[in-house]
């Protein structure tokens, strides 16, 4: 059984000793009630024995020594002595070994606190969060019992985290029902979030939209579940077409995109509340501008309402070029007839456009041609079929 020095509280372990047998030995030697828990606490407070515990090796060997707090006394600085009475020694008569033990305990606490703060500071820096979150992260581990792993989950409720990773909250709110039903994946983790930001920035910078590469834009993209590839596609599908348009088309585009020389429309496209709808709207506007540009090619004017109607009918730029060529061919002689017989050409172009693209036969064209034929009875070279009525209706 372990031997005990009643004056110093020093225990020397013998072969076969355990914390329970040592507790009995100390109790018998000192007359004090010493529990197994106290012995385990004393073992943990000893650096050598604690290291053995952490390494998973045998802790108590024959001849191993350690001190048990609260056992034994040593003379004080004024020469006074103390008894081996129960309880913790008073401040007037504190054994050296007890002070050493207390200092060791305090050092361990301080070491844990320093470690927790270092981990918190490193985590905050890695995630690009404000310095103010460091104390809160450290407090979770030091005072609230969180492990290093659980801190990374708990920090998501902190205001600093929510501000830095605003897209995560947006995603969870926008797709709450889909996430619950398993139709959407859980929101990305913070490190994946940061990588997405880098990828978005690369795409935006590449297309001259560097001014948009900021945390607010990234939060909208992530919150609306817009992938990097989708971001790239939305830009190339519309933005590239506008930038690469010929001068004739660019002139018409300015009617549909007054902010052509800014990134406003691109921002609306990428971060609108309904980005799919926004992309479709911009695509339709682009097609209308193409139609208007072909009208301008032949000296014709097409208002936005007519361009929208033709775009809805599915008229492509190629079909518009063919159709407006026909309108221009017929408009020149018919305008002359209209001026002679009606005194005005108002509405003639619109009527010919409707006839060409929508298949609505122009009664005015027929009437003007008949009057011209009746007046000159063939002298002008005008026949019933000389003015083309071909159109693109069959292509619609």
C-alpha positions as CSV (number, residue, x, y, z in Angstrom):
1,X,0.0,0.0,0.0
2,X,1.2,3.5,-0.7
3,X,3.3,5.3,1.9
4,X,2.3,8.8,3.0
5,X,4.3,11.7,4.4
6,X,1.9,13.4,6.8
7,X,4.0,16.6,7.0
8,X,4.2,17.2,3.2
9,X,1.3,15.3,1.8
10,X,3.7,13.4,-0.4
11,X,2.5,10.0,-1.6
12,X,4.8,7.3,-2.8
13,X,3.1,4.6,-4.9
14,X,3.7,1.0,-4.3
15,X,3.1,-2.0,-6.6
16,X,-0.5,-2.7,-7.2
17,X,-1.8,0.7,-6.0
18,X,-4.8,2.4,-7.5
19,X,-6.5,5.7,-6.7
20,X,-8.9,3.9,-4.4
21,X,-6.2,2.1,-2.4
22,X,-4.1,5.3,-2.2
23,X,-7.2,7.2,-0.9
24,X,-7.5,4.6,1.9
25,X,-3.8,4.8,2.7
26,X,-3.8,8.6,2.9
27,X,-7.0,8.5,5.1
28,X,-5.4,6.0,7.4
29,X,-2.1,7.8,7.7
30,X,-3.6,11.3,8.4
31,X,-6.9,10.6,10.0
32,X,-8.6,12.7,7.4
33,X,-11.4,11.6,5.1
34,X,-9.8,11.5,1.6
35,X,-11.8,10.3,-1.4
36,X,-10.8,8.6,-4.7
37,X,-11.9,11.8,-6.5
38,X,-9.4,13.8,-4.5
39,X,-6.6,11.4,-5.5
40,X,-7.6,11.6,-9.1
41,X,-7.6,15.4,-8.9
42,X,-4.1,15.3,-7.4
43,X,-2.9,13.0,-10.2
44,X,-4.4,15.3,-12.9
45,X,-2.7,18.3,-11.3
46,X,0.7,16.6,-11.6
47,X,2.3,17.4,-15.0
48,X,4.1,14.1,-15.3
49,X,1.1,12.0,-14.4
50,X,-1.3,14.1,-16.5
51,X,1.0,13.6,-19.5
52,X,0.8,9.9,-19.0
53,X,-3.0,10.0,-18.8
54,X,-3.2,12.0,-22.1
55,X,-0.8,9.6,-23.8
56,X,-2.9,6.6,-22.6
57,X,0.1,4.9,-20.9
58,X,0.3,3.5,-17.4
59,X,0.0,6.3,-14.9
60,X,1.0,4.8,-11.5
61,X,4.3,2.9,-11.2
62,X,5.9,1.6,-8.1
63,X,8.0,4.6,-6.7
64,X,5.9,7.3,-8.4
65,X,5.4,10.3,-6.1
66,X,2.9,13.1,-6.0
67,X,1.3,15.5,-3.5
68,X,-2.3,15.5,-2.3
69,X,-3.8,19.0,-1.7
70,X,-4.9,19.7,1.8
71,X,-2.6,17.1,3.5
72,X,0.4,18.0,5.7
73,X,1.9,21.4,6.6
74,X,5.2,23.1,6.6
75,X,6.5,25.9,8.9
76,X,5.6,29.4,7.8
77,X,8.0,32.3,7.2
78,X,7.8,33.5,10.8
79,X,8.7,30.2,12.2
80,X,5.2,29.2,13.1
81,X,4.2,25.5,12.7
82,X,1.0,24.0,11.7
83,X,-0.9,20.8,12.4
84,X,-2.1,18.3,9.9
85,X,-5.7,19.2,10.6
86,X,-8.4,18.7,8.0
87,X,-9.3,21.1,5.1
88,X,-7.3,23.5,3.1
89,X,-4.4,25.3,4.9
90,X,-5.0,28.9,5.8
91,X,-3.2,31.8,4.1
92,X,-1.1,32.2,7.2
93,X,0.2,28.7,7.0
94,X,0.2,27.5,3.4
95,X,2.5,24.6,2.4
96,X,4.8,25.3,-0.5
97,X,3.5,22.3,-2.4
98,X,0.0,23.6,-2.2
99,X,1.0,27.0,-3.6
100,X,2.8,25.1,-6.4
101,X,-0.3,23.1,-7.1
102,X,-2.5,26.2,-7.3
103,X,-0.1,27.9,-9.6
104,X,-0.1,24.9,-11.9
105,X,-3.9,24.9,-12.0
106,X,-4.0,28.6,-12.8
107,X,-1.4,28.1,-15.5
108,X,-3.5,25.4,-17.1
109,X,-6.6,27.6,-17.1
110,X,-4.6,30.5,-18.6
111,X,-3.1,28.2,-21.2
112,X,-6.6,27.0,-22.2
113,X,-7.8,30.6,-22.4
114,X,-4.9,31.6,-24.6
115,X,-5.5,28.6,-26.8
116,X,-9.2,29.4,-27.2
117,X,-8.5,33.0,-28.1
118,X,-5.8,31.9,-30.6
119,X,-8.3,29.5,-32.3
120,X,-11.0,32.2,-32.3
121,X,-8.6,34.8,-33.8
122,X,-7.4,32.4,-36.5
123,X,-11.0,31.4,-37.4
124,X,-12.2,35.0,-37.6
125,X,-9.2,35.9,-39.9
126,X,-9.8,32.8,-42.1
127,X,-13.4,33.8,-42.6
128,X,-12.7,37.5,-43.0
129,X,-14.9,38.5,-40.1
130,X,-14.6,41.6,-37.9
131,X,-12.2,41.5,-34.9
132,X,-15.1,42.1,-32.6
133,X,-16.2,38.5,-33.0
134,X,-13.0,37.0,-31.5
135,X,-14.0,37.6,-27.9
136,X,-17.4,36.1,-28.5
137,X,-15.9,33.0,-30.1
138,X,-13.4,32.6,-27.3
139,X,-16.2,33.0,-24.7
140,X,-18.2,30.2,-26.2
141,X,-15.2,27.9,-25.7
142,X,-13.9,29.2,-22.3
143,X,-17.1,30.0,-20.4
144,X,-19.9,28.2,-22.1
145,X,-18.3,24.8,-22.6
146,X,-18.3,24.6,-26.4
147,X,-15.8,22.5,-28.2
148,X,-13.7,23.8,-31.1
149,X,-16.0,22.0,-33.5
150,X,-19.3,23.1,-31.9
151,X,-18.1,26.8,-31.9
152,X,-18.1,26.7,-35.7
153,X,-21.8,25.9,-35.6
154,X,-22.8,28.3,-32.8
155,X,-21.0,31.2,-34.4
156,X,-23.6,31.3,-37.2
157,X,-26.1,32.9,-34.8
158,X,-23.7,35.8,-34.0
159,X,-24.5,39.2,-35.7
160,X,-21.0,39.5,-37.1
161,X,-21.3,36.2,-38.9
162,X,-24.7,37.0,-40.3
163,X,-23.4,40.3,-41.7
164,X,-20.4,38.7,-43.3
165,X,-22.3,35.7,-44.7
166,X,-25.6,37.4,-45.5
167,X,-26.2,35.1,-48.4
168,X,-26.6,32.1,-46.2
169,X,-29.6,33.6,-44.4
170,X,-31.1,34.7,-47.7
171,X,-30.8,31.2,-49.1
172,X,-32.4,29.6,-46.0
173,X,-35.3,32.1,-46.1
174,X,-35.8,31.9,-49.9
175,X,-35.8,28.1,-50.1
176,X,-37.0,27.1,-46.6
177,X,-39.8,24.9,-47.9
178,X,-37.6,23.2,-50.6
179,X,-34.8,22.5,-48.1
180,X,-37.3,21.0,-45.7
181,X,-38.8,18.8,-48.4
182,X,-35.3,17.7,-49.7
183,X,-35.7,19.5,-53.0
184,X,-32.8,21.9,-52.2
185,X,-29.5,21.2,-50.6
186,X,-28.5,22.7,-47.3
187,X,-26.8,26.1,-47.5
188,X,-23.1,26.0,-48.3
189,X,-20.5,26.1,-45.5
190,X,-18.6,29.4,-44.9
191,X,-15.4,28.2,-46.6
192,X,-17.4,27.1,-49.7
193,X,-19.1,30.5,-49.5
194,X,-15.7,32.3,-49.7
195,X,-14.7,30.2,-52.7
196,X,-17.9,31.1,-54.5
197,X,-17.2,34.8,-53.9
198,X,-13.8,34.4,-55.6
199,X,-15.3,32.6,-58.5
200,X,-18.0,35.3,-58.9
201,X,-15.4,38.0,-58.7
202,X,-13.4,36.3,-61.5
203,X,-16.4,36.2,-63.8
204,X,-17.5,39.8,-63.1
205,X,-14.0,41.2,-63.5
206,X,-13.5,39.3,-66.7
207,X,-16.6,40.9,-68.3
208,X,-15.8,44.4,-67.1
209,X,-18.2,44.3,-64.2
210,X,-15.6,44.6,-61.4
211,X,-17.7,47.4,-59.7
212,X,-20.3,44.8,-59.0
213,X,-17.8,42.4,-57.3
214,X,-18.7,43.1,-53.7
215,X,-20.1,41.2,-50.7
216,X,-23.7,42.6,-51.3
217,X,-23.7,41.2,-54.9
218,X,-22.3,37.9,-53.8
219,X,-24.9,37.6,-51.1
220,X,-27.7,38.2,-53.6
221,X,-26.3,35.5,-56.0
222,X,-25.8,32.9,-53.2
223,X,-29.1,33.8,-51.6
224,X,-30.9,33.2,-54.9
225,X,-29.0,30.1,-55.7
226,X,-27.4,31.5,-58.8
227,X,-24.4,29.3,-59.7
228,X,-21.1,30.6,-61.1
229,X,-21.9,29.0,-64.4
230,X,-25.4,30.5,-64.5
231,X,-23.9,33.9,-63.7
232,X,-21.5,33.5,-66.6
233,X,-24.3,32.4,-68.9
234,X,-26.6,35.3,-68.1
235,X,-23.9,37.8,-68.9
236,X,-22.8,36.1,-72.1
237,X,-26.4,35.5,-73.4
238,X,-27.4,39.2,-73.3
239,X,-24.5,41.4,-72.2
240,X,-22.0,40.1,-74.8
241,X,-24.6,40.4,-77.6
242,X,-25.2,44.0,-76.7
243,X,-21.5,44.9,-76.5
244,X,-20.7,43.1,-79.8
245,X,-23.7,44.5,-81.7
246,X,-23.1,46.3,-85.0
247,X,-23.6,50.1,-85.0
248,X,-27.0,49.9,-86.5
249,X,-28.2,47.6,-83.8
250,X,-26.5,49.6,-81.1
251,X,-28.4,52.6,-82.1
252,X,-31.7,50.8,-81.6
253,X,-30.4,49.2,-78.4
254,X,-30.1,52.6,-76.8
255,X,-33.9,52.9,-77.0
256,X,-34.3,49.6,-75.1
257,X,-31.3,49.9,-72.8
258,X,-30.8,53.6,-71.9
259,X,-28.1,52.5,-69.4
260,X,-26.1,50.6,-72.1
261,X,-22.9,52.2,-71.0
262,X,-23.4,51.4,-67.3
263,X,-23.6,48.1,-65.4
264,X,-27.1,48.8,-64.1
265,X,-28.9,46.4,-66.4
266,X,-26.3,43.7,-65.6
267,X,-26.9,44.1,-61.9
268,X,-30.6,43.8,-62.4
269,X,-30.1,40.7,-64.5
270,X,-27.8,39.0,-62.0
271,X,-29.5,40.0,-58.7
272,X,-33.1,40.6,-59.5
273,X,-35.8,39.1,-57.3
274,X,-36.9,37.0,-60.2
275,X,-33.6,36.6,-62.2
276,X,-35.0,34.0,-64.6
277,X,-37.8,36.4,-65.6
278,X,-35.3,39.3,-65.7
279,X,-33.1,37.4,-68.1
280,X,-36.0,36.5,-70.3
281,X,-37.2,40.2,-70.4
282,X,-33.8,41.4,-71.4
283,X,-33.5,38.7,-74.1
284,X,-36.9,39.8,-75.5
285,X,-35.8,43.5,-75.4
286,X,-32.7,42.6,-77.3
287,X,-34.8,40.8,-80.0
288,X,-37.1,43.8,-80.3
289,X,-34.0,46.0,-80.9
290,X,-32.8,43.6,-83.6
291,X,-36.2,44.0,-85.3
292,X,-36.1,47.7,-85.1
293,X,-32.6,47.8,-86.5
294,X,-33.7,46.0,-89.6
295,X,-36.5,48.5,-90.1
296,X,-34.0,51.3,-89.8
297,X,-31.7,49.5,-92.4
298,X,-34.4,50.3,-95.0
299,X,-35.2,53.8,-93.8
300,X,-38.4,52.6,-92.0
301,X,-39.5,53.4,-88.5
302,X,-40.9,50.9,-86.1
303,X,-42.1,51.9,-82.7
304,X,-41.6,49.8,-79.6
305,X,-45.1,48.6,-79.6
306,X,-44.8,47.2,-83.1
307,X,-41.4,45.7,-82.3
308,X,-42.8,44.0,-79.3
309,X,-45.7,42.6,-81.3
310,X,-43.4,41.2,-84.0
311,X,-41.1,39.7,-81.3
312,X,-44.1,38.0,-79.7
313,X,-44.9,36.6,-83.2
314,X,-41.4,35.0,-83.2
315,X,-40.0,37.2,-86.0
316,X,-36.2,36.8,-86.1
317,X,-33.7,39.3,-87.3
318,X,-33.3,37.5,-90.6
319,X,-37.1,37.4,-91.1
320,X,-37.3,41.1,-90.2
321,X,-34.7,42.0,-92.8
322,X,-36.6,40.1,-95.5
323,X,-40.0,41.6,-94.5
324,X,-38.9,45.2,-94.2
325,X,-37.2,44.9,-97.6
326,X,-40.6,44.1,-99.0
327,X,-42.3,46.9,-97.1
328,X,-39.7,49.4,-98.3
329,X,-40.1,48.2,-101.9
330,X,-43.9,48.7,-101.9
331,X,-43.9,51.9,-99.8
332,X,-42.1,54.0,-102.3
333,X,-44.7,53.9,-105.2
334,X,-47.6,53.6,-102.8
335,X,-46.6,56.7,-100.9
336,X,-46.7,58.6,-104.2
337,X,-50.1,57.3,-105.0
338,X,-51.4,58.1,-101.5
339,X,-50.2,61.6,-101.8
340,X,-51.9,62.1,-105.2
341,X,-55.2,60.4,-104.4
342,X,-55.6,60.9,-100.6
343,X,-53.4,63.8,-99.8
344,X,-51.6,61.9,-97.0
345,X,-49.4,58.9,-96.4
346,X,-50.1,58.7,-92.7
347,X,-50.4,55.1,-91.5
348,X,-49.4,53.6,-94.8
349,X,-46.1,52.2,-93.5
350,X,-47.7,50.6,-90.5
351,X,-50.4,49.0,-92.7
352,X,-47.9,47.6,-95.1
353,X,-45.9,46.3,-92.1
354,X,-48.9,44.5,-90.7
355,X,-49.7,43.0,-94.1
356,X,-46.1,41.8,-94.6
357,X,-45.6,40.2,-91.2
358,X,-49.1,39.3,-90.0
359,X,-50.7,38.3,-93.2
360,X,-53.4,41.1,-92.9
361,X,-54.2,42.2,-96.5
362,X,-54.0,45.9,-96.9
363,X,-57.2,47.3,-98.3
364,X,-55.6,50.7,-98.7
365,X,-52.8,49.2,-100.9
366,X,-55.4,47.5,-103.1
367,X,-57.5,50.7,-103.4
368,X,-54.5,52.8,-104.4
369,X,-53.3,50.4,-107.0
370,X,-56.7,50.1,-108.5
371,X,-57.0,53.9,-108.7
372,X,-53.7,54.2,-110.4
373,X,-54.6,51.5,-112.9
374,X,-57.9,53.0,-113.6
375,X,-56.5,56.5,-114.1
376,X,-53.8,55.6,-116.5
377,X,-55.2,52.4,-117.9
378,X,-51.8,50.6,-118.2
379,X,-49.8,53.7,-119.4
380,X,-47.9,53.8,-116.1
381,X,-46.8,50.2,-116.4
382,X,-48.6,49.4,-113.2
383,X,-50.4,46.0,-113.2
384,X,-52.4,44.2,-110.6
385,X,-49.4,42.1,-109.7
386,X,-46.5,44.5,-110.0
387,X,-46.7,45.6,-106.4
388,X,-45.4,42.8,-104.2
389,X,-47.7,41.4,-101.5
390,X,-45.2,38.7,-100.4
391,X,-44.4,38.7,-96.7
392,X,-43.1,36.7,-93.9
393,X,-46.4,35.4,-92.6
394,X,-45.6,32.0,-93.7
395,X,-42.4,32.1,-91.6
396,X,-44.2,33.0,-88.4
